[in-house]
Amino acid sequence: MMSNGQLKKEFTIGGDLTVNRLGYGAMRITGKGIWGPPEDHDEAIRVLKCLVELDVNFIDTADSYGPNVSEELIAEALYPYPEGLVIATKGGLLRTGPDQWPVDASPEHLKEALEGSLKRLKVDTIDLYQLHRIDPKVPAEKTFEFLKQAQQEGKINHIGLSEVSVDDIKNAQKYFEVVSVQNMYSVDNRKWESVLEYCKEQNIAFIPWYPLSGGNVEALDKLKQVAEKHNATIQQIALSWLLHHADNILLIPGTSKVAHLEDNLKTANIELTEEDMELLNGISQ
């Protein structure tokens, strides 16, 4: 943990993609159940344009958000992309309906997914392509070999993984450099602490999703105590804890409203004290 006043604002992914640690997750600019177009198309476009004005230079999306909708909106709002903007996308999930996410990380599906993402995002190379899930039905080696080949062909710059163990990362590292890991993680759900530690050692970006678990009364109570002290929201403190907890953590809070986006980005200005961190670190899992 860093002491007060030493919060790192940036992280460099894969040695060459320097981004602000507070990014944006583009899952919520779709319809209900992450299915179909957003309820308010114009507001979704406003949110995306606002990112650049607010110095957000890391956007995380996936072909499965919509499906396709999120990537299409990003290109509609921001292409040609401003210099320094890093767009990360993912492949490896199918969509069969709202809130349904079957896994398919076969080389055949990934080839189709990757080609689709390149076309929708209007780019020749994906900055960061992340495997959405390792597929239990497909030997991981086949998936990794496909990603390695796509990287060698110049379609992918860097490769990341999602919902993986330390052993999964080590296995993937035999095929390519792993530069990011996205796992479920929050102040009150630290199941993947060992993965975070491994990523820190290896200088791999750790991108938590679902950064605030609901329903944990003890967590909400302690977050509220700290939030009141900093004149902040519980959500802002949960995000700030992550930024202070490890400096390889990148945050991708998502929203479909400009006002919420501005609230999320205020998190970067919160300086938690050692006392705050101690209180929040003590939350039982």
C-alpha positions as CSV (number, residue, x, y, z in Angstrom):
1,M,0.0,0.0,0.0
2,M,1.2,3.5,-0.8
3,S,1.2,6.2,1.9
4,N,-1.0,9.3,1.5
5,G,0.0,11.7,-1.2
6,Q,1.9,9.2,-3.4
7,L,-0.9,7.9,-5.6
8,K,0.4,7.0,-9.1
9,K,-1.8,8.5,-11.8
10,E,-0.5,6.4,-14.7
11,F,0.4,2.9,-15.6
12,T,2.3,1.6,-18.7
13,I,0.7,-1.5,-20.2
14,G,3.2,-3.8,-22.0
15,G,6.0,-1.3,-21.8
16,D,4.6,1.1,-24.4
17,L,0.9,2.0,-23.7
18,T,0.9,4.6,-20.9
19,V,-2.6,5.3,-19.7
20,N,-4.3,7.1,-16.8
21,R,-5.3,4.5,-14.2
22,L,-8.9,5.7,-14.2
23,G,-10.3,4.4,-17.5
24,Y,-13.8,3.6,-18.8
25,G,-15.6,0.3,-19.2
26,A,-17.9,0.5,-22.3
27,M,-20.3,-2.3,-21.3
28,R,-23.2,-0.1,-20.1
29,I,-23.6,1.9,-23.4
30,T,-25.8,-1.0,-24.6
31,G,-29.4,-2.1,-23.9
32,K,-30.9,-3.9,-20.9
33,G,-29.1,-7.2,-20.2
34,I,-26.1,-5.8,-22.2
35,W,-28.2,-6.6,-25.3
36,G,-29.1,-4.4,-28.2
37,P,-28.7,-0.6,-28.6
38,P,-28.7,1.8,-25.7
39,E,-32.0,3.4,-24.5
40,D,-30.5,6.8,-25.3
41,H,-28.1,6.7,-28.3
42,D,-27.2,10.4,-28.1
43,E,-26.3,10.3,-24.5
44,A,-24.1,7.2,-25.1
45,I,-22.3,9.2,-27.8
46,R,-22.0,12.2,-25.4
47,V,-20.4,10.0,-22.7
48,L,-17.8,8.7,-25.2
49,K,-16.9,12.1,-26.5
50,C,-16.7,13.4,-22.9
51,L,-14.0,10.8,-22.1
52,V,-11.5,12.5,-24.3
53,E,-12.3,16.0,-22.8
54,L,-11.9,14.5,-19.3
55,D,-8.5,13.0,-20.1
56,V,-9.6,9.3,-20.1
57,N,-7.3,7.5,-22.5
58,F,-8.1,3.9,-21.8
59,I,-11.4,2.3,-22.9
60,D,-12.3,-1.3,-22.3
61,T,-14.9,-3.0,-24.5
62,A,-15.7,-6.4,-26.0
63,D,-17.4,-7.8,-29.1
64,S,-20.0,-9.4,-26.8
65,Y,-21.3,-6.1,-25.4
66,G,-24.5,-5.7,-27.4
67,P,-23.1,-7.8,-29.2
68,N,-21.1,-5.4,-31.4
69,V,-23.0,-2.3,-30.2
70,S,-20.3,-1.0,-27.9
71,E,-17.5,-1.2,-30.4
72,E,-19.7,0.4,-33.1
73,L,-20.6,3.3,-30.8
74,I,-16.9,3.8,-29.9
75,A,-16.0,4.2,-33.5
76,E,-19.0,6.4,-34.3
77,A,-18.1,8.8,-31.4
78,L,-14.4,8.8,-31.5
79,Y,-13.0,7.7,-34.9
80,P,-10.5,9.0,-36.1
81,Y,-9.1,8.3,-32.6
82,P,-7.1,11.0,-30.7
83,E,-3.5,10.3,-30.3
84,G,-2.7,8.3,-27.1
85,L,-6.2,6.7,-26.8
86,V,-5.9,3.0,-26.0
87,I,-8.9,0.9,-26.9
88,A,-8.9,-2.6,-25.4
89,T,-11.4,-5.2,-26.5
90,K,-12.1,-8.8,-25.8
91,G,-13.3,-12.0,-27.5
92,G,-14.3,-15.5,-26.4
93,L,-18.0,-15.2,-25.4
94,L,-21.1,-15.8,-27.5
95,R,-24.4,-14.0,-27.0
96,T,-27.6,-16.0,-27.2
97,G,-29.8,-13.4,-25.5
98,P,-30.0,-10.7,-22.8
99,D,-27.7,-11.6,-19.8
100,Q,-26.6,-14.8,-21.5
101,W,-22.8,-15.4,-22.1
102,P,-21.8,-18.9,-23.4
103,V,-18.1,-19.3,-23.7
104,D,-16.4,-20.1,-27.0
105,A,-12.6,-19.6,-27.2
106,S,-12.1,-21.9,-30.1
107,P,-9.6,-20.5,-32.7
108,E,-12.5,-20.5,-35.3
109,H,-14.7,-18.3,-33.1
110,L,-11.8,-16.0,-32.0
111,K,-10.8,-15.5,-35.7
112,E,-14.3,-14.3,-36.5
113,A,-14.5,-12.2,-33.3
114,L,-11.2,-10.6,-33.9
115,E,-11.9,-9.8,-37.6
116,G,-15.2,-8.3,-36.5
117,S,-13.6,-6.1,-33.8
118,L,-11.0,-4.8,-36.2
119,K,-13.7,-3.9,-38.7
120,R,-16.1,-2.3,-36.2
121,L,-13.4,-0.3,-34.4
122,K,-11.9,0.7,-37.9
123,V,-8.3,-0.2,-36.9
124,D,-5.7,-2.5,-38.4
125,T,-4.3,-3.5,-35.0
126,I,-6.0,-3.9,-31.6
127,D,-4.0,-2.1,-28.9
128,L,-4.9,-4.7,-26.3
129,Y,-6.9,-7.9,-27.1
130,Q,-8.1,-9.8,-24.0
131,L,-9.4,-13.4,-23.9
132,H,-12.8,-13.0,-22.2
133,R,-12.6,-16.5,-20.8
134,I,-10.6,-19.7,-21.1
135,D,-12.9,-22.2,-22.6
136,P,-13.2,-25.6,-20.7
137,K,-14.2,-27.2,-24.0
138,V,-11.1,-26.2,-25.9
139,P,-7.5,-27.0,-24.9
140,A,-6.1,-23.7,-23.6
141,E,-3.0,-24.2,-25.8
142,K,-5.0,-24.0,-29.0
143,T,-6.5,-20.7,-27.8
144,F,-3.1,-19.3,-26.8
145,E,-1.6,-20.5,-30.1
146,F,-4.3,-18.6,-32.1
147,L,-3.6,-15.4,-30.1
148,K,0.1,-15.7,-30.5
149,Q,-0.3,-16.1,-34.3
150,A,-2.7,-13.1,-34.5
151,Q,-0.1,-11.1,-32.6
152,Q,2.7,-12.2,-35.0
153,E,0.4,-11.2,-38.0
154,G,0.1,-7.7,-36.5
155,K,-3.6,-7.8,-35.8
156,I,-3.0,-7.6,-32.0
157,N,-0.4,-5.4,-30.3
158,H,-0.7,-6.8,-26.7
159,I,-2.6,-9.7,-25.2
160,G,-4.5,-9.9,-21.9
161,L,-6.6,-12.5,-20.0
162,S,-9.8,-12.5,-17.9
163,E,-11.0,-14.5,-14.9
164,V,-7.8,-16.5,-14.6
165,S,-5.7,-18.1,-11.9
166,V,-1.9,-17.7,-11.5
167,D,-1.4,-21.1,-13.1
168,D,-3.5,-20.0,-16.1
169,I,-1.3,-16.8,-16.5
170,K,1.9,-18.9,-16.2
171,N,0.6,-21.3,-18.9
172,A,-0.3,-18.4,-21.2
173,Q,3.2,-16.8,-20.6
174,K,4.7,-19.8,-22.4
175,Y,3.1,-18.5,-25.6
176,F,3.1,-14.7,-25.3
177,E,3.6,-11.8,-22.9
178,V,0.5,-11.3,-20.7
179,V,0.2,-7.6,-20.2
180,S,-3.2,-7.4,-18.4
181,V,-5.6,-9.5,-16.3
182,Q,-9.2,-8.8,-15.6
183,N,-10.7,-10.6,-12.6
184,M,-13.6,-9.9,-10.3
185,Y,-12.2,-8.0,-7.4
186,S,-13.3,-5.4,-4.8
187,V,-12.7,-4.2,-1.3
188,D,-15.0,-6.9,0.0
189,N,-14.2,-9.7,-2.5
190,R,-10.5,-10.4,-2.6
191,K,-10.6,-14.0,-3.8
192,W,-8.0,-13.2,-6.5
193,E,-5.5,-11.5,-4.2
194,S,-2.8,-14.0,-5.2
195,V,-3.4,-13.1,-8.9
196,L,-3.1,-9.4,-8.1
197,E,0.2,-10.1,-6.2
198,Y,1.5,-12.1,-9.1
199,C,0.5,-9.4,-11.6
200,K,2.3,-6.8,-9.4
201,E,5.5,-8.8,-9.4
202,Q,5.3,-9.3,-13.2
203,N,4.3,-5.6,-13.9
204,I,1.0,-6.8,-15.4
205,A,-2.0,-4.5,-15.3
206,F,-4.7,-5.8,-13.1
207,I,-8.2,-4.6,-14.1
208,P,-10.9,-5.4,-11.5
209,W,-14.4,-5.8,-12.7
210,Y,-17.4,-5.5,-10.4
211,P,-15.5,-3.2,-8.1
212,L,-18.2,-2.8,-5.5
213,S,-20.0,-6.0,-4.3
214,G,-23.5,-5.3,-3.1
215,G,-25.1,-6.4,0.1
216,N,-22.1,-6.7,2.4
217,V,-23.4,-4.6,5.3
218,E,-20.0,-4.4,7.1
219,A,-18.3,-3.2,3.8
220,L,-21.0,-0.6,3.1
221,D,-20.8,0.7,6.7
222,K,-17.1,1.2,6.6
223,L,-17.2,2.7,3.1
224,K,-19.8,5.1,4.3
225,Q,-17.7,6.2,7.3
226,V,-14.8,7.0,4.9
227,A,-17.1,8.6,2.3
228,E,-18.5,11.0,4.8
229,K,-15.0,12.1,5.9
230,H,-14.0,12.8,2.3
231,N,-17.4,14.2,1.2
232,A,-17.5,11.5,-1.4
233,T,-19.9,8.6,-2.4
234,I,-19.5,5.0,-1.4
235,Q,-18.8,4.1,-5.0
236,Q,-16.0,6.7,-5.2
237,I,-14.3,5.3,-2.0
238,A,-14.6,1.7,-3.2
239,L,-12.8,2.8,-6.4
240,S,-10.3,4.9,-4.6
241,W,-9.4,2.0,-2.3
242,L,-8.5,0.0,-5.4
243,L,-6.3,2.8,-6.7
244,H,-4.5,3.0,-3.4
245,H,-4.3,-0.7,-2.8
246,A,-1.9,-1.5,-5.7
247,D,-0.4,0.7,-8.3
248,N,-0.8,-1.8,-11.1
249,I,-4.6,-1.6,-10.8
250,L,-6.4,0.1,-13.7
251,L,-10.1,1.0,-13.1
252,I,-12.8,0.8,-15.7
253,P,-16.0,2.0,-14.1
254,G,-18.8,2.0,-16.7
255,T,-21.8,4.3,-17.1
256,S,-24.2,5.4,-19.8
257,K,-24.7,8.9,-18.2
258,V,-22.3,11.9,-18.4
259,A,-23.1,12.9,-14.8
260,H,-22.1,9.5,-13.5
261,L,-19.0,9.6,-15.6
262,E,-17.9,12.9,-14.0
263,D,-18.6,11.5,-10.5
264,N,-16.5,8.4,-11.2
265,L,-13.6,10.4,-12.5
266,K,-13.6,12.6,-9.3
267,T,-12.3,9.4,-7.6
268,A,-8.8,10.2,-8.9
269,N,-8.6,13.3,-6.6
270,I,-9.4,11.4,-3.4
271,E,-6.4,10.9,-1.2
272,L,-7.1,8.1,1.4
273,T,-5.1,8.2,4.6
274,E,-3.3,5.2,6.1
275,E,-6.1,5.2,8.7
276,D,-8.7,5.0,6.0
277,M,-6.9,2.2,4.3
278,E,-6.5,0.3,7.6
279,L,-10.3,0.5,8.2
280,L,-11.1,-0.6,4.7
281,N,-8.5,-3.4,4.6
282,G,-10.1,-4.8,7.7
283,I,-13.4,-5.6,5.9
284,S,-14.1,-9.3,6.2
285,Q,-14.5,-11.2,3.0
